[in-house]
Amino acid sequence: MLPDLRGPIGRMLCAERVFVPWARVGLRLRGAPEVRTLVHTFKYGGDGALAVEAGRWLASGEPPDLGDPLLVPVPVHLRRRLHRGYNQAERIAAGIRDVWHWPLAPRGLVRTAHRGSITGAGRRHRAATLRSCFAPGRGLQGRNVVLVDDVLTTGATVRAAAEAVEAGGGRVVGLAVLVLS
């Protein structure tokens, strides 16, 4: 049985790291090797269809009342996208869109800098590495935004992405993340 966090416990655990009005968290990574395998399969194993299915699962149930929010996936740098063939956060967002019918803006944010992997890095190192990595893309002005990412560790990536959304005139009203690390 997978550690399902789609309810209030997931929102509480997410709120410890990121301050957003609403959050949807899917699974807990800690102590669940099958979750690690799932993430590695769509993140490194080339199975983008699995990420879309994971997004559909994440969006099961009624959508929250956030108006008509724009789904904005956290971008990966073009080099990483070319290597993987897709952005896994964008695929998760596509699955959410399929269920909740919220518009998706795959280019709402732009990754401006390519950095090495920060897997295993601490909070300070992540924050310093991600500073100025994102820029606003198209269509954020005056929109409520739900950021979408695959894994939430310290929250540094989401905070940096939220700053870029706000710089583009948008307002982050929520976060949908598949796995809490």
N, C-alpha and C positions, 0 to 999 in steps of 0.2 A: 504494500500500500504506500503510495506516494504521500509525502507530508504536505497536504493541501492547506494553503494559507489564504484562500480567497475571501475570507470573512473578516470580522473585526480584529482578530489577532494579527493578521497580516498587515492591516492598516496601522495598528499600534506599533508593530516592529518597524514598519517603514517610516513612521513619524519620528522615530528615534534618530533617523539619519537625514531625512529630508522633510522640510516644512512645506507641505502642499495641502490645500483644502480637502482633497480627496485622493485616495490611492487604492490601487488594486494590485495585490501581490499574489502570485500563483503558488510557488513551491519554495520550500526551504532546502538549501544545499547542504548545510551542515549535517553530517551523519547519514546522508542518503546517497550512496554511490550510484544508484540508478538515476538520480537527478543529474549528477555530474555526467553520466553517460549520455543522457538525453541532450544536455547542453552541448557537449562535445560533438555529438552527431550532427546537429544543425549548424554549429558555429565553425567547426573545423572539418567535418566529414562531408560537406557538400550537400546536405539534405535540407534545402530551403523549404520544401513542401512540408516537412515536419514542423518547421517554425511557424508556418501559416496555420497548421492544425493546432499547435500550441496556443496561438493567439485566439483561435476560435474557442478553445477550451477555457482560456483565461476570461473571455467575455461571456461565459455562460450565465444565464439569469438575466434579470432586467437591468438595463443600463441605469446609471445614476442620473439624476436630474441636474445636468451641467449645461443646459441649453443645447446649443448645437456646436459642441467643441470640435476643434480641428485636431486630428491625430498627427503628431509630429514625432517621427522616429529619431532617436539620437543617431547622428550620422557616423559612419566610419570614413577614414580617409580614402581617397580614390585608389591609392596603391593597395590598401587592404581589400577594398571592394573588388578590384580587378583580380586579386589573388584568390578570393573566396568565390567570386562570381555574383555576389549579392550582399546586401546589408541585412543581417539577421533581425535587427530591430525593426526594419522596414517590413520584413515578412511577418513578424509577429503583429505589427500594426495592421497589415492587410487582413489578417485573420480576425482581429477585433472589428475592423470595418465591415467585414462580411456579416457579422452577427448584430452589431449595434447600429450599423448604417451611418456612422459618423464619417465626415469627409477626411481624406488622408492627404497630407502634404509631404510627400517624400523629400522635397527640396526646401522644406520650411527652415531647416538649419543646414549650414555648410561646415564641414570639418576643414579648418584652414591649415592645420599643421599635422604632420605625421610624426607620431611618437612611437617608441618601442612599447612593448606590452608592459602594463603596470600590474599584471596579475601578481598578487602576493605583496604589493607595496602597501605601506602604511598610509594613514589619513593625510599627513602633511605632504608626503612625497606625491601622492595622487593629486592633491589640490594644486601644488606647484606645477606639476607636469601638465595639468589640464587648463591652467590659466591661459586664456587667449586662444584656445584650440577651436572655438566655435564662433561662427558669425551668423547673423540673421540671414535667411534666404528670402524666398518670396511668400507673400500672402499672409504675413503675421499681423499686420497693422490692424488694431482694434479687435482681434480675435481672441477668444478663450481657447487655450491650448492644453491638451493632454499629451505630455511627453511619454514616449514608449521606449523601453530599453529591454535588453535580454536579462542582464544580471545587475543587481544593486549590491554593492559591497559597502563602501563608506558613504556614498552619496555625492562624492566630489564631481563625478561626471554629470549627474543630473543638475547639481547646483550650477556648474559652468554652462550647461545647455540652457538652463532657465535664465541666466543672465543675458545670454544671446537673444532669447525669445523676447525678453523685456526691452532690450536695445532695439529690437525690430518693431516695437510697438504692440506686442502681444502680451497676454496675461496668462501665466501658468495656473490652471485651476485643478490640475490633477496629474497623476503619474500612473502608468500601467507598466508593471515589470513582471517578467515571468518568474525569475528566481531571485530570492534573497540569500545572499551569501553569509 
